């Protein structure tokens, strides 16, 4: 399990360069409704909440598609990436 966590950490670090290069300018371009740090914080929270919702919906749709075609199976002793408590 430690090797899996180390790999996930390294991929996260490597992916942060992508986020800074691609998402950073988009986040900086979002206008604030009013001057001040509270307005900027509010618009940033709204932007990131939308991003999280989009990622969650994308993941759910891919999972539903994989489950519908029957590729959401794993060995009994392996953590199922397509985990479903009612499956």
N, C-alpha and C positions, 0 to 999 in steps of 0.2 A: 504493500500500500504506500510506503514511503516513496518508492520510485515513481508511482503514479502522481503523487502530490508534487514531487520535485519537477516532473515533466509538465504538469499543469501550471506550476509557478513560472517555469522558464518560458512556456508559451504565452503566459500572461504578460511577462516582461517584454518579450519580443513583439507582442501585439500592441503594446503601449505606444511604440513608435508609429504604428499605423493610426492609432487614435489621435495622437498629437498632430500628425500630418493631415489627416482627413477630417476628423471631427472637431478639432480645435478651431479652425477657421469658421466652421459653421456655427459653433457655440459662441464665438466672438461676434459673429455677424447678427445674432439675434438682438433686435432692438429692445431697449428697456422702455416701459411705458412712462417713466418719470426719472428724473435724475436722482441719484442716491444709491447707496448700497442695498437697501431693502428692496427696491424695485428690481435691481439687477439680480439679487438673490431669488426673488420670486420668479422672474422670467427664466432663470437658469434651472430652478426646480421644476417648472412646467416643461421645459425642453427635455430634461433628463427623465421625467416621469413618462413623457410620450415615447422616448426611446425605449425605456424599460417595457412599457406596454406593447410596443411593436415587436420587441425581441421575444416576449412571452407568447404573443399570439402567433408569431412565426414558428416558434418551437412547438406549440400545441398543434399547429396545422401539419407540420412535418411528422410529428408523432402520430397523429390521426391517420395520415396517409400511410405511414409505415405499418401501423397496426392493421389497416384495411387490406394491405397486400400480404400480410403475414410475415414480415421481416423483423418483427419486434420480439424476438425470442433470444434467450441466453441460457447458458448452462446454469444449473441450480446453485452452484457455489460462487458464481460471479455476479457482481453488482450489475443489475439490469439498467442500462441507460434509458430504457423505455419503461420505467417503473410505473406501475399502476396498482394501487392498493386493492382494487376490485377485480383485477385480472386473474 
